[in-house]
Amino acid sequence: MESLYLLIPLSVLLVFLIGIIFWWSLKGGQFDDMEGPGWQILQDDDSLLVEKSSADERKNKEFKSDGV
């Protein structure tokens, strides 16, 4: 019986702590889009990779043409 005097306030404190953490994650946008990142993996959009690689190739050609 005496242990209930300790366990009940601790459980109430734990519930409030979990509630505050959950509210903070909601306000931070943690649960805004649950399916979007999963679908982004499946999209086959190589145009961004081509643009990035062509920019890198241009930098390499400019570097090599400087005679270095």
N, C-alpha and C positions, 0 to 999 in steps of 0.2 A: 504494500500500500504506500509506503514511503517513497518508493521509486517513482510512483505516478506524479508526485510533486515536482520531480525533475523532468520526467519524460514528456508531460503535457506541455509545459512552456517551451521545451526544446522543439517539439513537433510543430507548435504554432509558429515559432520563429523560423523553422525550416520551410514551412508553407509560405510565409511572407517573403522569404529570401528567394524561393523558386518563382513566386509570382513577380517579383521585381526583375529577376533575370529574364523571364519570359516577356514581360512588358518592354524591357530594354531591347531585346532582340526584335520585337515587332516594330518598334520605332526606328530601329537601325536598318530596316528593309531586308531582314534575313529571310522572310517568307513571302516576298513579293512575287517572284517568278520561280515556281518549282519545276516546271517542265522545259523552260527555254534552254538552259545549258545542256540538257540531255539531247535536245533536237539539234543544237548547233554542232554537236559532234558528228551527227549523221549527214549534215549538209556538205555537199561536195563543191566548195567554192575555192578553186585554185587561182582565181584572178588576183587575189591579194598576194599570194606567194609569188606569182609571176612578176608583179610590179615590184615587190621587194627585191627579188633576185636580180631583176634588170637594173635596179638602182645600185645594187652592190657591184654588179659587173661594170657599170659605168665608172664607179669610183675606182675599181681596180684598173681599168683601162687608162684613166687619167693619171693614176699613180705610176703606172708602167711607162706611159708616154713622157713623163717628166725626166726620164733617163736615170731613174734611181734604181 
